[in-house]
């Protein structure tokens, strides 16, 4: 296997697709802001972040499948690969049904108008939430296709799928702006239908080219469930913690400050998200390659790769610093309006991005070999402190929305400090074991 060739191909294509995707995203936001007013946009962003929690409650099956399917494909054990895929589909379908039932109950028991701190009527919010919940649950099952492409070392195809999705959203929002009156329900339909369409299309394409691993109920084997789910349960715990750390920000802001402030926060987050996105593109191809190298005991290659990514991190530092100083000018040019973004929010968002990007380097490796227990406990600690510390920063220190992202920094800082140490310890231990075996 020529790992360098696979990396270059996936990263170069991924960067190309993501570059166009980012242009589409950055074009969509001002159009959406023009279609909705500032309050409605803030409410929509909050609704979307809440409903998208569904994608985090797959019991870690997505990550577990990515690792186990990579191993099966590396060994060319296609029956085992088919077993993992079939098991994953059945399991996620069961979760989707449970989420739909629980979500339907919560839909009519919560006062959404009060929770979102908005003037939009509760009845309207229920309709929008109900519609987007139903469509997101369908997408939840379909989106497992991403794990297939990652495992097959075709991560650029995932970026291509996201690009097509974003172009669908962009063109649809443009049509709404031209021909339809302001309505949150229409926006929900645009995002939901686009997501489902992409899931169906790329699942069909994958299995058309990989007929030998198409899922089938008869390939569900009970004795293999524990292999997949044992690893996935740890991932599931991590994902639950990620819900608390990364998806509650908008809800905290809208409830304590107001939906208008969510708009400012979301714009800044999306701007700095570019750095994280570039980092993810650069590292996505390595998951399956780390798994393959670890299976083949090529620890030297893994260590060299981590060292190179460490050096690459300095470029991300420079990019983030430039983005920090240019943020207000970029936002004004981008949205054609002055949002008066607080300097603290820009500073803390820049720090958050760097902490997150550095941690991802080592999470990617550790996840690919199933070493997730320590990461799980660090995420649990972060989830416990995230909401209370964010509220304290907002209410006691009067930091506004800046306090929320500062709370997130405190919640994930330990990951970026401890996981690098763990990664190199794992590699050192494995290298010593291999040396002992070699020299008898």
FENGI-V256687 format. One record per backbone hydrogen bond with DSSP energy under -0.5 kcal/mol. NH is the residue of the N-H (numbers start at 1). CO is the residue of the C=O. E is the energy in kcal/mol with one decimal. If there is no record, write none. Layout:
BEGIN
NH,CO,E
NH,CO,E
END
This chain:
BEGIN
3,1,-1.3
6,2,-1.8
7,3,-2.7
8,4,-2.6
9,5,-2.4
10,6,-2.5
11,7,-2.9
12,8,-2.4
13,9,-2.2
14,10,-2.5
15,11,-3.0
16,12,-2.0
17,13,-2.9
18,14,-2.8
19,15,-2.4
20,16,-1.7
21,17,-2.4
22,18,-3.1
23,19,-1.8
24,20,-2.3
25,21,-2.7
26,22,-2.9
27,23,-1.4
28,24,-2.1
29,25,-2.0
30,26,-0.7
31,27,-1.1
32,28,-2.9
33,29,-2.6
34,30,-1.9
35,31,-2.0
36,32,-3.0
41,37,-2.6
42,38,-2.0
43,39,-2.3
44,40,-2.9
45,41,-2.6
46,42,-1.8
47,43,-2.9
48,44,-3.0
49,45,-2.0
50,46,-2.1
51,47,-2.8
52,48,-2.0
53,50,-1.5
54,51,-1.8
55,52,-1.3
56,53,-2.3
57,53,-0.5
57,54,-1.5
61,58,-2.1
64,60,-2.8
65,61,-3.0
66,62,-2.0
67,63,-2.0
68,64,-2.6
69,65,-3.1
70,66,-1.3
71,67,-1.9
72,68,-2.3
73,69,-2.6
74,70,-2.2
75,71,-1.8
76,73,-0.7
77,72,-2.8
78,76,-1.1
81,77,-1.9
82,78,-2.3
83,79,-1.9
84,80,-2.4
85,81,-2.2
86,82,-2.6
87,83,-2.5
88,84,-2.3
89,85,-2.3
90,86,-2.1
91,87,-2.5
92,88,-2.7
93,89,-2.1
94,90,-1.7
95,91,-2.0
96,92,-2.6
97,93,-1.9
98,94,-2.0
99,95,-2.9
100,96,-2.2
101,97,-2.0
102,98,-2.6
103,99,-3.0
104,100,-2.0
105,101,-1.6
106,102,-2.4
107,103,-2.0
108,104,-0.7
108,105,-0.9
109,106,-1.1
110,106,-1.3
112,110,-1.3
115,111,-2.3
116,112,-2.7
118,113,-1.9
125,121,-1.9
126,122,-2.2
127,123,-1.8
128,124,-2.1
129,125,-2.8
130,126,-2.7
131,127,-2.3
132,128,-2.4
133,129,-2.3
134,130,-2.0
135,131,-1.9
136,132,-2.4
137,133,-2.2
138,134,-1.4
139,135,-2.2
140,136,-2.2
141,137,-1.2
142,138,-1.9
143,139,-3.0
144,141,-1.1
145,142,-1.7
146,143,-1.6
147,144,-1.0
148,144,-1.0
149,145,-1.7
150,146,-2.3
151,147,-2.3
152,148,-1.8
153,150,-1.6
154,149,-3.3
157,154,-1.7
158,154,-0.6
158,155,-0.7
159,155,-1.4
160,156,-2.0
161,157,-2.2
162,158,-2.3
163,159,-2.0
164,160,-2.3
165,161,-2.3
166,162,-2.4
167,163,-2.4
168,164,-2.0
169,165,-2.2
170,166,-2.8
171,167,-2.4
172,168,-2.0
173,169,-2.7
174,170,-2.1
175,171,-1.8
176,172,-2.4
177,173,-2.5
178,174,-1.5
179,175,-2.6
180,176,-2.3
187,183,-1.2
188,184,-2.2
189,185,-2.1
190,186,-2.1
191,187,-2.2
192,188,-2.5
193,189,-2.6
194,190,-1.8
195,191,-1.9
196,192,-2.1
197,193,-2.4
198,194,-1.9
199,195,-2.0
200,196,-2.4
201,197,-2.3
202,198,-2.5
203,199,-1.5
204,200,-2.1
205,201,-2.1
206,202,-1.9
207,203,-2.1
208,204,-1.7
209,205,-1.3
210,206,-1.1
213,210,-1.7
214,211,-1.3
219,216,-1.7
220,217,-1.8
221,219,-0.7
222,220,-0.5
224,221,-1.7
225,221,-0.6
225,222,-1.2
226,222,-0.6
228,224,-1.6
229,225,-3.6
230,226,-2.5
231,227,-0.8
232,228,-1.6
233,229,-2.4
234,230,-0.7
235,231,-1.5
236,59,-0.7
236,232,-2.9
237,233,-2.1
238,234,-2.1
239,235,-2.7
240,236,-2.4
241,237,-1.9
242,238,-2.2
243,239,-1.8
244,240,-1.5
245,241,-2.4
246,242,-3.1
247,242,-0.6
247,243,-1.7
252,248,-2.5
253,249,-2.4
254,250,-2.7
255,251,-2.0
256,252,-2.4
257,253,-2.9
258,253,-2.1
259,117,-0.5
261,258,-0.9
262,258,-0.8
263,259,-1.2
264,260,-1.1
265,261,-2.3
266,262,-3.1
267,263,-2.2
268,264,-2.1
269,265,-2.6
270,266,-2.7
271,267,-1.9
272,268,-2.4
273,269,-1.9
274,271,-1.0
275,272,-1.3
276,272,-0.9
277,273,-2.9
278,274,-2.4
279,275,-1.9
280,276,-2.6
281,277,-2.5
282,278,-2.1
283,279,-1.3
284,280,-2.6
285,281,-0.6
286,283,-1.6
287,283,-0.6
287,284,-1.2
289,285,-0.9
290,286,-3.6
291,287,-2.1
292,288,-2.3
293,289,-2.8
294,290,-2.8
295,291,-2.2
296,292,-1.7
297,294,-1.1
298,293,-3.2
299,297,-1.3
302,298,-1.3
303,299,-2.5
304,300,-2.4
305,301,-2.3
306,302,-2.5
307,303,-2.3
308,304,-2.1
309,305,-2.3
310,306,-2.0
311,307,-1.7
312,308,-2.2
313,309,-1.4
314,310,-0.5
314,311,-1.1
315,312,-1.3
316,312,-1.0
317,313,-1.8
318,314,-2.0
319,315,-2.4
320,316,-2.4
321,317,-2.2
322,318,-2.2
323,319,-2.2
324,320,-2.3
325,321,-1.9
326,322,-1.7
327,323,-0.9
327,324,-0.6
330,326,-2.6
331,327,-3.0
332,328,-2.2
333,329,-2.2
334,330,-2.9
335,331,-2.9
336,332,-1.4
339,337,-0.7
346,342,-1.5
347,343,-2.4
348,344,-2.9
349,345,-2.0
350,346,-1.9
351,347,-2.1
352,348,-2.6
353,349,-2.2
354,350,-1.9
355,351,-2.4
356,352,-2.6
357,353,-2.8
358,354,-2.2
359,355,-1.8
360,356,-2.0
361,357,-1.1
362,358,-0.7
362,359,-0.6
363,359,-2.3
364,360,-2.3
365,361,-0.8
366,362,-2.5
367,363,-3.1
368,364,-1.6
369,365,-1.0
370,367,-1.1
371,366,-2.2
372,370,-1.4
376,372,-2.4
377,373,-1.9
378,374,-2.0
379,375,-2.3
380,376,-2.3
381,377,-2.2
382,378,-2.2
383,379,-2.8
384,380,-2.1
385,381,-1.7
386,382,-1.6
387,383,-0.7
389,385,-2.3
390,386,-2.1
391,387,-2.4
392,388,-2.2
393,389,-2.2
394,390,-1.9
395,391,-3.1
396,392,-2.1
397,392,-1.4
399,393,-2.1
400,394,-0.6
402,399,-1.3
403,400,-1.2
404,400,-0.6
404,401,-0.6
405,401,-1.3
406,402,-1.8
407,403,-1.8
408,404,-1.5
409,405,-2.0
410,406,-2.0
411,407,-1.4
412,408,-1.5
413,409,-1.4
415,412,-0.9
416,412,-1.0
417,413,-0.8
418,414,-2.8
419,415,-1.6
421,417,-0.6
422,418,-2.2
423,419,-2.6
424,420,-2.0
425,421,-1.8
426,422,-2.5
427,423,-2.1
428,424,-2.2
429,425,-2.5
430,426,-2.3
431,427,-2.4
432,428,-2.1
433,429,-2.2
434,430,-2.4
435,431,-2.1
436,432,-2.2
437,433,-2.1
438,434,-2.4
439,435,-2.2
440,436,-0.5
440,437,-0.6
END
